[in-house]
Amino acid sequence: MIHVCSLALLHDTVAATGARHVVSLLGSEENLVRPRGIAPGNHLWLQLHDISEPSDGHVHPASGHVEALIGFVERWERADPLVIHCFAGVSRSTAAAFVAVCTLNPGRSETSIAKALRRASPTATPNIRIIALADHVLGRSGRMVDAITSIGQGVLAEAAPFQLDLHGH
């Protein structure tokens, strides 16, 4: 199971879920403390900002970030939950969760995964740059971008933690 949350709820979410793997998507200026019980090798910190276009003073999501995410997710044994977070739990983390489920379910429809994401989180507004990069890396021929575009922007509100089932049950 994948759990998505904000930075403010990271430690509580890890404790509540029993997760042993964490993906952090935060800019380099964030004061991130790895949660108790998460081994250094089980924590991936992708230092990037929530932008879709290059901007001075900000780290633009790049192919290397997405390739690291995909590799980390592929190595995750799935015996324990995975927590993915960003600052607000709305854009970078929801994109990463979508990428993770697409990575681990190559035969599953991107649209079904996007619809599951929307059901799980009405606030999810996945970072389209991360989605487009993953779409290319995973060879999904634009289907990931189309699926995320089809669910539209999430409602503007504080994001609540949510979970996304890997297998669509």
DRENGUVO-158279 format. One line per 5 residues: for each residue x, y, z of N, C-alpha, C. Coordinates in steps of 0.001 Angstrom, whole numbers, plus 500000, padded with zeros to 6 digits. Example, Ala and Ser with C-alpha at 12.3 -4.5 7.8 and 13.67 -1.06 7.14 Angstrom:
2
513190,494310,507800,512300,495500,507800,513200,496700,507800; 512850,497750,507080,513670,498940,507140,512900,500030,507870
This chain:
169
500841,498822,500000,500000,500000,500000,500889,501246,500000; 500430,502250,499321,501122,503528,499279,500286,504544,500045; 500943,505270,500939,500284,506331,501700,500906,507654,501290; 500079,508665,501092,500532,509985,500660,500129,510998,501723; 501068,511899,502044,500782,512906,503061,501650,514137,502855
501407,515123,503698,502214,516347,503707,503430,516154,504607; 504370,517075,504516,505537,517058,505396,505107,517127,506862; 504124,517947,507169,503675,518114,508552,503163,516809,509160; 502639,515918,508329,502073,514659,508824,502960,513446,508554; 504184,513679,508075,505072,512579,507712,505316,511615,508870
505777,512110,509993,506136,511231,511116,504926,510480,511648; 503790,511150,511768,502566,510486,512232,502106,509419,511243; 502213,509708,509952,501775,508746,508939,502665,507512,508930; 503972,507701,509035,504892,506558,509087,504584,505709,510327; 504399,506349,511463,504110,505614,512698,502780,504869,512602
501765,505515,512060,500428,504912,511992,500349,503759,511000; 501144,503819,509930,501045,502802,508877,502047,501667,509026; 503101,501886,509806,504161,500885,509897,505053,500862,508679; 505048,501952,507925,505874,502023,506713,507351,501874,507058; 508106,501290,506150,509549,501145,506294,510302,501800,505145
509556,502389,504206,510135,503076,503055,509446,504421,502896; 510236,505455,502582,509706,506808,502421,510328,507455,501190; 509492,508149,500433,509952,509010,499348,509579,510434,499732; 510588,511314,499785,510387,512730,500076,510642,513517,498803; 509715,514388,498441,509879,515258,497276,509817,516692,497788
510980,517228,498115,511072,518549,498727,512253,519302,498146; 512122,520608,498092,513240,521444,497687,514356,521355,498706; 515541,521727,498309,516711,521573,499159,516665,522437,500408; 515790,523434,500448,515733,524306,501621,514906,523724,502773; 514219,522642,502542,513351,522067,503570,514165,521427,504693
513680,521539,505892,514314,520922,507049,513667,519549,507251; 514220,518551,506613,513649,517205,506632,514403,516325,507622; 513656,515683,508506,514218,514715,509446,513630,513352,509078; 514515,512387,508784,514048,511045,508433,513291,510449,509614; 512099,509904,509366,511306,509332,510464,512006,508148,511138
511724,507994,512416,512221,506865,513197,511781,505559,512532; 512682,504604,512459,512361,503300,511886,512600,503202,510390; 512986,504304,509760,513267,504283,508323,514791,504264,508142; 515299,503160,507626,516741,503044,507383,517147,504010,506276; 518373,504518,506340,518823,505470,505307,518628,504951,503874
518874,503680,503649,518711,503104,502315,517264,502955,501873; 516348,503125,502819,514920,503021,502510,514256,504386,502412; 515070,505435,502337,514549,506797,502230,515127,507458,500987; 514273,507805,500069,514678,508519,498855,514218,509961,498985; 515170,510899,498958,514842,512318,498991,515149,512898,497624
514101,513197,496888,514229,513850,495592,514143,515348,495832; 515260,516014,495687,515320,517451,495973,514904,518222,494723; 513636,518601,494704,513060,519335,493584,511907,520182,494079; 511614,521213,493343,510518,522108,493706,509273,521774,492887; 508145,522270,493343,506867,522009,492683,506654,523018,491561
507403,522827,490490,507276,523680,489315,507197,522799,488073; 506586,523330,487034,506492,522598,485771,507391,523199,484700; 507838,524417,484922,508729,525107,484003,509952,525585,484784; 511115,525670,484145,512306,526154,484852,512080,527543,485454; 512665,527751,486622,512540,529022,487326,513831,529262,488106
514377,530465,488000,515622,530785,488698,515498,530505,490190; 516524,529861,490741,516554,529579,492167,515755,528359,492584; 515188,527648,491626,514387,526464,491928,514932,525260,491165; 514728,524077,491734,515152,522832,491080,513963,522268,490317; 514109,522217,489020,513078,521740,488093,513065,520211,488084
511896,519558,488170,511873,518096,488048,512543,517668,486740; 513415,516671,486838,514196,516215,485684,514108,514692,485558; 514560,514197,484413,514533,512744,484163,515246,511967,485254; 516359,512487,485751,517102,511797,486808,516283,511601,488065; 515459,512579,488412,514578,512442,489583,513590,511302,489370
512979,511294,488191,511961,510281,487892,512598,508891,487798; 513767,508802,487204,514453,507506,487117,514812,506988,488506; 515227,507882,489406,515532,507470,490782,514274,506980,491484; 513158,507675,491282,511881,507262,491875,511476,505879,491377; 511531,505684,490076,511136,504396,489496,512038,503280,490018
513334,503503,490059,514254,502492,490584,513984,502165,492039; 513719,503183,492851,513427,502986,494273,512152,502158,494447; 511122,502510,493693,509839,501796,493778,510004,500350,493322; 510791,500130,492290,511010,498758,491807,511758,497914,492836; 512618,498535,493645,513360,497794,494682,512538,497582,495959
511487,498372,496146,510623,498241,497325,509966,496857,497308; 510148,496112,498393,509672,494727,498440,508171,494608,498680; 507536,495683,499095,506083,495759,499302,505580,494930,500470; 506473,494474,501352,506045,493762,502559,505437,494748,503558; 505928,495970,503559,505436,497039,504420,505027,498208,503527
504161,499094,504050,503720,500235,503238,504863,501185,502880; 504603,501981,501858,505478,503044,501397,504760,504366,501651; 505466,505334,502225,504913,506674,502400,505613,507600,501416; 504803,508357,500678,505308,509366,499750,504771,510701,500223; 505673,511685,500359,505202,512997,500804,505938,514107,500078
505293,515263,500073,505918,516499,499635,505564,517540,500693; 505640,518797,500390,505353,519795,501413,503877,519793,501791; 502983,519840,500797,501545,519955,501069,500766,518664,500851; 501353,517673,500186,500631,516434,499905,499657,516559,498747; 499903,517520,497847,498958,517802,496770,499520,517502,495380
500745,517927,495094,501231,517902,493714,502381,516930,493468; 503540,517169,494063,504688,516294,493814,504431,514881,494325; 503898,514772,495533,503679,513441,496113,502585,512675,495387; 501529,513355,494934,500472,512638,494216,500967,512192,492839; 501830,513007,492233,502446,512581,490971,503306,511349,491201
504109,511368,492260,504991,510232,492556,504190,508972,492869; 503072,509116,493572,502233,507952,493870,501658,507363,492577; 501195,508228,491687,500677,507777,490396,501775,507059,489603; 502963,507641,489574,504104,507029,488880,504423,505662,489496; 504398,505582,490830,504707,504318,491506,503724,503226,491118
502431,503549,491136,501432,502532,490795,501544,502147,489324; 501792,503108,488448,501998,502774,487032,503228,501877,486848; 504297,502194,487580,505533,501409,487485,505299,499961,487888; 504578,499758,488982,504395,498417,489538,503255,497639,488894; 502494,498301,488026,501360,497661,487342,501405,498002,485856
502404,497479,485134,502579,497875,483735,501397,497530,482829; 500577,496574,483217,499437,496198,482392,498152,496908,482758; 498164,497672,483828,496936,498349,484288,496745,499664,483537; 495528,499971,483229,495192,501198,482515,495571,502435,483324; 496239,503356,482669,496608,504613,483312,495371,505375,483778
494299,505303,482992,493058,505992,483354,492466,505409,484624; 492518,504089,484773,491970,503481,485999,492782,503889,487222; 494092,504027,487054,494952,504460,488160,494661,505926,488496; 494526,506762,487485,494220,508181,487712,492868,508342,488407; 491876,507565,487995,490554,507642,488632,490629,507164,490083
491434,506138,490354,491621,505674,491740,492289,506764,492565; 493238,507465,491977,493896,508579,492657,492885,509662,492999; 492032,510021,492049,491028,511049,492300,490049,510608,493398; 489630,509350,493374,488723,508849,494429,489400,508907,495795; 490687,508577,495835,491429,508557,497096,491673,509962,497628
491829,510939,496726,492171,512302,497141,491526,513343,496243; 490488,514009,496732,489873,515070,495933,490795,516275,495735; 491851,516402,496536,492771,517538,496412,493954,517252,495487; 494154,516006,495090,495314,515642,494271,495360,516452,492975; 496498,517096,492748,496768,517822,491511,498199,517475,491108
498396,516277,490547,499750,515806,490263,500557,516759,489381; 501820,516943,489749,502737,517773,488987,502888,517181,487592; 502436,517920,486582,502390,517385,485217,503785,517159,484640; 504755,517896,485084,506143,517690,484605,506649,516314,485046; 506411,515957,486299,506819,514639,486799,506090,513545,486020
504795,513751,485776,504004,512758,485034,504548,512591,483617; 504830,513712,482936,505317,513645,481554,506675,512949,481471; 507554,513246,482409,508866,512588,482422,508711,511085,482643; 507868,510685,483582,507646,509260,483858,506984,508572,482675; 506049,509253,482045,505383,508708,480867,506429,508327,479814
507398,509206,479616,508470,508943,478643,509364,507785,479113; 509816,507828,480366,510722,506798,480893,510057,505416,480856; 508771,505372,481199,508049,504088,481236,507506,503670,479870; 507666,504498,478860,507198,504155,477518,505691,504062,477423; 504986,504977,478090,503520,504925,478110,502858,505752,477002
503639,506287,476092,503133,506941,474873,502092,508026,475116; 502271,508805,476180,501355,509910,476468,500131,509529,477274; 499947,508252,477540,498741,507813,478251,498703,508282,479703; 499875,508383,480345,499896,508865,481731,499480,510331,481785; 500012,511134,480881,499652,512554,480823,498166,512697,480525
497663,511950,479552,496241,512023,479209,495357,511628,480393; 495756,510593,481119,494955,510126,482257,494894,511173,483362; 496022,511789,483669,496049,512813,484719,495295,514057,484264; 495440,514421,483009,494694,515564,482474,493192,515306,482571; 492774,514070,482354,491344,513736,482352,490690,513876,483726
491472,513761,484812,490852,513893,486135,490813,515341,486607; 491493,516223,485903,491440,517645,486222,492155,518003,487505; 492154,519293,487798,492789,519795,489012,491939,519417,490219; 492608,519121,491317,491899,518805,492551,491285,520049,493165; 490417,519833,494129,489800,520952,494832,490857,521658,495665
490717,522957,495804,491670,523735,496572,491301,523663,498045; 492058,522875,498776,491846,522686,500203,493109,522052,500765; 493225,522017,502077,494355,521321,502680,494204,519835,502400; 495275,519238,501945,495232,517824,501594,495163,516962,502844; 494318,515942,502790,494258,514946,503854,495109,513759,503431
495766,513087,504379,496510,511884,504012,495571,510871,503377; 496087,510079,502468,495268,509045,501838,496141,507863,501484; 495504,506769,501116,496237,505595,500658,495755,505227,499273; 496651,504637,498499,496356,504232,497140,496748,502772,497004; 495763,501943,496686,495981,500518,496571,496752,500202,495298
497745,499364,495414,498581,499016,494263,497837,498230,493188; 496832,497472,493592,496220,496514,492665,494783,496835,492298; 494252,497971,492712,492930,498391,492289,491783,497649,492921; 491965,497177,494139,490882,496462,494818,489934,497441,495465
